[in-house]
Amino acid sequence: MKPAPFQYFQPATVDEALAILHRYQPGARILAGGQSLVPLMNFRRARPEYLIDINHLEDLRYIRENANIVCIGAMVRQTEIEKSELIAAKCPILAEATRYIGYRAVRNRGTIGGSLAHADPSAEYPAVLLAADGEITARGPRGARQIGAEEFFVDTCVTALQPDEILTEVRLPALTSNQQWSFLEHSRGYSTIATVGVAALITLDKNKRCAAVRIAVAGAGTTPLRCREAEDLLSGQRPTAALIKKAAAASAAVLQPSIELQAPAAYKQAMAKVYIERAVKAAVGQGRVA
């Protein structure tokens, strides 16, 4: 199929893009990588009257560190994240999650800002942002504001962005030397949408106890979800195999998967239990996914 008719804009600056977006709301949409929006338009599930292409905005294409925060421009391609030495050193869980996204051609076009703004609850980046306690920068007519991951994801493909705002930057804390991580995902096959995905970040103290635990699961609800039951059970404790198993079961038991596009809810819940356990074991065992 072909998309419904629309008027196309290619602004030269973020301010110009914001002006167009504000002028033509509610019928305007931002085009970033296009890996989610374009297929929706082709099937006419999305019918923007005005399409604002920000692919050429180089001001939104950077990866840098500022005061132990990794700052990533919204138009950074997923392939760039996968290859970035700074990401590998300071936020390797993001690079690992990127490898699960689609095919190489998808990652060559897809952007971190586009993925987060689309807010697919099965996607990798939302779960990582939540587990890492990251935040996004949104710019609009009233200026820029920071939105934490806990507040950003509202519902399936719905975020806290206002209709006249653009996601311009993603900010993730750089990992510390005693912080370990893993990202694991279960899907029906290579490059298919995840049934469930789990991002785990665990800080171990000098006694190898869990000083801080953040675990997020994708694909088990209308947004990425914190596994607070597992976090509470592990906090302050040595992460033994028995305790990890108990923690994973506790979090999986309260999940209520409502999206059955990739698998029945009961299957998703069962896989969440398995993958929470595996992700935590991978994190505390070696700090990376083999």
C-alpha positions, 0 to 999 in steps of 0.5 A: 500500500501507499501512504495517504497524501501529506505535505512534506517539510525538511527544516534546516534547524530544530527551531524551524522544525518546532515552528512547523510542528506547532503551526500544523498540530494536530496533523503533523508528525516528526520523521526521524529514522522512519523505521516505525512511522513509515510502515504505519503510514504505508498501511495507513494506520498513521495518516499525518497530514504534514510530515517533518523530516529531521534527518538532516539536523546534524545538531541532533547527531552526537555522542559525548560525555558530560559530568559522568552522563552519556549524552546522545543526540536524538538523531544518532543512528542505532549503528553508530551506538553499536560502534561507539567506543564511548558507549562501549566504555561508559554505557555498554548495556545500550550497545548490547541492546542495540544488537537485538534491533532488527537487521543491519539495514534497520539499524543503519536508519533507525535512531535512538530518539525515534525508537524512544518516541515511538515507545513500543513496549517490546522495544529494547531502548525503552527498557534500557532507559528505564533500567539505567534511570535515564532521561530525555530532553524535550524541546518545545515552544516553552523551552527545554525540559527533562523527563525521567524514564519513569514518567516518559512512558505512558502507554503503548506508543504513548509518551509524555511528549507534548504534541508540539515537542521534539525529543532532542537528547537522551541522557544515561548515567555512565556506569561505575566500576562496581556496576554490572549489567546484562541485556537478554531478549527472547524472540521467535527468531533472529531480528523479530520483535521481542517476546520479552527482553530484560535489562539489569543493572546491579551495583555490588559493594565490597562484600559482593552484596547488591547495593543497588538493583534496577531491572526492567522488562520489555514486552510484558505490559503496555510500557516497559516495567520495573521489576520492583519485587526482584529489586527489593528481594535482591537489595542488600543481599548476596545474589545467590542462585536460589535468591535470584530464582526467587526474585525472578519468580516474584516479579514474574508473578505480578506481571499482567501482559496485555499485548499478545501480538508476539505470544500468549500472555501466559507464555510471556509471563513464563518467559519473563521469569526465565529471562529475569533470572538469566539476566540477573545471573549474567550481570552478577556473574560476569558483568556482560552478556557472552 
